[in-house]
């Protein structure tokens, strides 16, 4: 859902102020906050984050600048652009923290306060963020593993759609902590055709696999299609949520999903 401004993908930005959210906007002096994410194009999870951010901006008289790029180096370039513009604050995701370390040090030198959200909770403080809004991804993974063990799962496949993303890697590490025979499968999350074909081939060749775990709602819905194509009877589990995935849980096609409250991540960061 886009509440204001022009759509943002691949580094293009959205500006929103004084719209949506209901109620009367704050009468304080307007400030400018930049939000920079690693959002891939078309992932509805990030629409929810942006909705929360825009509602907070409308409430608190904030000129919100939103941009995202899945590639860490380009994300750092976006942060640098906002530092050069002299914004009053920066909210940033730390999926690839090493790519952002130097530029966030420059934000600190410029006196621009930074918060992190969604990814990078373990790296947040050392990189100068004064707060982080997100979940403990290692713990979330361990919880998923515990739940799968209750179902008798012994050989799950954990599908990572962005190799090197610290949050996704931590989720699968948490599952593996509980179920040592967990196998990691890397796919290209920006290409659902590749996700489907790779997962289908893996399910066809992995005789021991008894579960497959998606780390995002669009990925999991694609894994359901791969399961059908492969003629597999594996259990499907997930992280994150959208309307289709919620219905899949209700219908019994997906065992469970662990949601991390994206609306609050956007709202509280602003």
C-alpha positions as CSV (number, residue, x, y, z in Angstrom):
1,X,0.0,0.0,0.0
2,X,1.4,3.4,-1.0
3,X,0.0,6.3,1.0
4,X,1.8,9.2,-0.5
5,X,4.3,10.2,-3.1
6,X,5.7,8.2,-6.0
7,X,6.5,4.5,-5.8
8,X,10.0,3.7,-4.6
9,X,12.2,0.8,-6.0
10,X,15.8,0.3,-6.7
11,X,17.1,3.6,-5.1
12,X,14.2,5.9,-6.2
13,X,12.7,7.8,-3.3
14,X,9.3,8.7,-1.9
15,X,8.5,11.8,0.1
16,X,5.6,11.8,2.5
17,X,4.5,14.4,5.1
18,X,1.3,15.3,6.8
19,X,-0.8,12.6,5.2
20,X,-2.6,9.4,6.4
21,X,-2.6,8.0,9.9
22,X,-5.7,9.9,11.1
23,X,-5.9,12.5,13.8
24,X,-4.1,15.9,13.8
25,X,-0.5,16.2,12.8
26,X,2.0,17.6,15.4
27,X,2.5,21.4,15.3
28,X,6.2,21.1,16.1
29,X,8.8,22.3,13.6
30,X,9.1,19.9,10.7
31,X,12.2,17.7,10.6
32,X,13.5,15.5,7.7
33,X,14.2,11.8,8.3
34,X,15.6,9.4,5.7
35,X,14.7,5.8,5.7
36,X,17.0,3.5,3.7
37,X,16.2,-0.2,3.4
38,X,17.5,-3.3,1.6
39,X,14.0,-4.0,0.2
40,X,13.8,-6.0,-3.0
41,X,11.3,-4.9,-5.6
42,X,7.8,-6.3,-5.2
43,X,8.1,-7.7,-1.6
44,X,4.8,-6.7,0.2
45,X,6.6,-7.0,3.5
46,X,8.3,-3.6,2.8
47,X,5.0,-2.0,1.9
48,X,3.9,-2.6,5.5
49,X,7.1,-1.2,6.9
50,X,6.7,1.9,4.7
51,X,3.0,2.3,5.7
52,X,4.1,2.4,9.4
53,X,6.8,4.9,8.7
54,X,4.5,7.2,6.7
55,X,1.9,7.1,9.4
56,X,4.5,8.1,12.1
57,X,5.7,10.8,9.8
58,X,2.2,12.2,9.3
59,X,1.6,12.2,13.0
60,X,4.9,13.9,14.0
61,X,5.2,16.4,11.2
62,X,8.2,14.6,9.6
63,X,9.3,15.0,6.0
64,X,10.1,11.3,5.3
65,X,12.5,10.4,2.5
66,X,12.3,6.7,1.6
67,X,14.7,4.7,-0.6
68,X,15.9,1.2,-0.9
69,X,18.2,-1.1,-2.7
70,X,18.9,-4.8,-2.1
71,X,22.6,-4.4,-2.8
72,X,24.6,-3.3,0.2
73,X,27.0,-1.0,-1.6
74,X,24.2,0.9,-3.3
75,X,22.3,1.1,0.0
76,X,25.4,2.8,1.5
77,X,25.4,5.3,-1.5
78,X,21.8,6.2,-0.6
79,X,22.8,6.8,3.0
80,X,25.7,9.0,1.8
81,X,23.3,11.1,-0.4
82,X,21.1,11.8,2.6
83,X,24.1,12.7,4.8
84,X,25.1,15.2,2.0
85,X,21.5,16.6,2.1
86,X,21.8,17.2,5.8
87,X,18.8,15.3,7.0
88,X,17.9,15.4,10.7
89,X,18.0,11.6,11.2
90,X,18.5,8.3,9.4
91,X,16.7,5.0,9.9
92,X,18.5,2.1,8.1
93,X,18.4,-1.6,7.8
94,X,21.6,-3.5,8.4
95,X,21.2,-6.7,6.3
96,X,24.8,-6.3,5.0
97,X,26.4,-4.3,7.9
98,X,29.9,-4.3,6.6
99,X,28.8,-2.4,3.5
100,X,27.3,0.3,5.7
101,X,30.0,0.6,8.4
102,X,32.0,3.4,6.9
103,X,29.1,5.5,5.8
104,X,27.4,5.3,9.2
105,X,30.6,6.5,10.8
106,X,30.3,9.5,8.5
107,X,26.7,10.1,9.7
108,X,28.0,10.0,13.3
109,X,30.8,12.5,12.4
110,X,28.1,14.8,10.8
111,X,26.0,14.7,14.0
112,X,23.1,12.9,12.4
113,X,21.4,10.4,14.7
114,X,20.8,6.9,13.4
115,X,18.5,4.1,14.3
116,X,18.5,0.7,12.8
117,X,15.6,-1.7,12.2
118,X,14.6,-5.1,10.7
119,X,18.1,-6.5,10.4
120,X,21.4,-6.2,12.1
121,X,20.4,-6.2,15.8
122,X,23.8,-7.6,16.8
123,X,25.8,-5.0,14.9
124,X,23.5,-2.0,15.6
125,X,25.1,-0.4,18.6
126,X,28.7,-0.8,17.4
127,X,27.8,0.9,14.2
128,X,26.5,4.0,16.0
129,X,22.7,3.4,16.1
130,X,21.2,4.5,19.4
131,X,18.2,2.1,19.0
132,X,17.2,-1.0,17.0
133,X,13.7,-2.1,16.1
134,X,13.3,-5.7,15.1
135,X,13.4,-9.3,16.4
136,X,16.1,-11.5,17.7
137,X,16.5,-13.6,14.5
138,X,18.7,-16.3,16.1
139,X,16.0,-16.8,18.8
140,X,13.2,-16.8,16.1
141,X,15.1,-19.5,14.2
142,X,15.5,-21.6,17.4
143,X,11.8,-21.2,18.1
144,X,11.0,-22.4,14.6
145,X,13.3,-25.4,15.1
146,X,11.6,-26.3,18.4
147,X,8.2,-26.2,16.8
148,X,9.4,-28.3,13.9
149,X,10.9,-30.9,16.3
150,X,7.5,-31.2,18.0
151,X,6.2,-32.3,14.6
152,X,9.0,-34.9,14.3
153,X,10.9,-33.0,11.6
154,X,14.5,-34.2,11.4
155,X,15.8,-33.0,8.0
156,X,14.5,-29.6,7.1
157,X,15.7,-27.4,4.2
158,X,16.1,-23.7,5.2
159,X,15.8,-21.5,2.1
160,X,17.9,-18.2,2.2
161,X,16.9,-15.8,-0.6
162,X,19.8,-13.3,0.0
163,X,23.1,-14.9,0.8
164,X,25.0,-12.9,3.4
165,X,22.0,-11.2,4.8
166,X,22.8,-11.4,8.6
167,X,19.1,-11.8,9.7
168,X,18.3,-14.6,7.3
169,X,21.5,-16.4,8.0
170,X,20.7,-16.1,11.7
171,X,17.2,-17.6,11.3
172,X,18.6,-20.7,9.6
173,X,21.4,-20.9,12.1
174,X,18.8,-20.9,14.8
175,X,16.8,-23.7,13.2
176,X,20.1,-25.7,12.8
177,X,20.8,-25.2,16.4
178,X,17.7,-27.2,17.2
179,X,17.8,-29.6,14.3
180,X,21.5,-30.3,13.4
181,X,20.6,-32.0,10.1
182,X,19.1,-28.8,8.7
183,X,20.3,-28.1,5.1
184,X,20.7,-24.6,3.8
185,X,19.5,-23.8,0.3
186,X,20.5,-20.5,-1.3
187,X,18.2,-19.0,-4.0
188,X,17.9,-15.7,-5.8
189,X,15.0,-14.0,-4.1
190,X,14.5,-11.4,-6.8
191,X,13.8,-14.1,-9.4
192,X,10.8,-16.2,-8.3
193,X,11.2,-18.5,-11.4
194,X,14.7,-19.4,-10.2
195,X,13.4,-19.8,-6.6
196,X,10.8,-22.2,-7.9
197,X,13.1,-24.3,-10.2
198,X,15.9,-24.5,-7.6
199,X,13.5,-25.6,-4.8
200,X,11.7,-28.1,-7.1
201,X,15.0,-29.7,-8.1
202,X,16.1,-29.9,-4.4
203,X,12.9,-31.5,-3.3
204,X,13.0,-34.0,-6.1
205,X,16.6,-35.0,-5.3
206,X,16.5,-34.8,-1.4
207,X,14.9,-38.1,-0.3
208,X,15.5,-37.4,3.4
209,X,14.0,-33.9,3.4
210,X,10.8,-33.7,5.5
211,X,10.3,-29.9,5.7
212,X,11.1,-26.8,3.8
213,X,11.2,-23.3,5.4
214,X,10.8,-20.0,3.6
215,X,12.2,-16.8,5.2
216,X,9.7,-14.5,3.6
217,X,6.0,-14.7,2.6
218,X,6.6,-14.4,-1.2
219,X,9.3,-17.0,-1.0
220,X,7.2,-19.4,1.0
221,X,4.3,-19.1,-1.4
222,X,6.7,-20.0,-4.2
223,X,8.0,-23.0,-2.2
224,X,4.4,-24.2,-2.0
225,X,4.3,-24.3,-5.8
226,X,7.6,-26.0,-5.9
227,X,6.3,-28.7,-3.5
228,X,3.4,-29.4,-5.8
229,X,5.6,-29.5,-8.9
230,X,8.0,-31.9,-7.2
231,X,5.2,-34.2,-6.0
232,X,6.6,-33.8,-2.5
233,X,4.9,-34.2,0.9
234,X,7.3,-32.1,2.9
235,X,6.0,-29.8,5.7
236,X,6.2,-26.1,4.8
237,X,6.9,-23.5,7.5
238,X,7.7,-19.8,7.2
239,X,8.8,-16.5,8.6
240,X,7.0,-13.2,8.0
241,X,3.5,-12.8,6.6
242,X,1.1,-11.4,4.0
243,X,-2.5,-12.1,3.3
244,X,-1.8,-15.1,1.0
245,X,0.5,-16.7,3.6
246,X,-2.0,-16.1,6.4
247,X,-4.6,-17.9,4.4
248,X,-2.2,-20.7,3.6
249,X,-1.7,-21.2,7.4
250,X,-5.5,-21.2,7.9
251,X,-5.9,-23.7,5.1
252,X,-3.3,-26.0,6.6
253,X,-0.9,-25.7,3.7
254,X,1.7,-24.0,5.8
255,X,2.3,-25.3,9.4
256,X,3.2,-21.9,10.9
257,X,4.8,-18.5,10.3
258,X,6.8,-16.3,12.7
259,X,5.9,-12.7,12.2
260,X,8.2,-9.8,13.2
261,X,5.7,-6.9,13.1
262,X,6.9,-4.8,10.1
263,X,4.4,-2.0,10.6
264,X,5.8,-1.3,14.1
265,X,9.4,-1.5,12.7
266,X,8.6,1.4,10.3
267,X,6.5,3.4,12.8
268,X,8.8,3.2,15.8
269,X,11.9,3.9,13.7
270,X,10.5,7.2,12.6
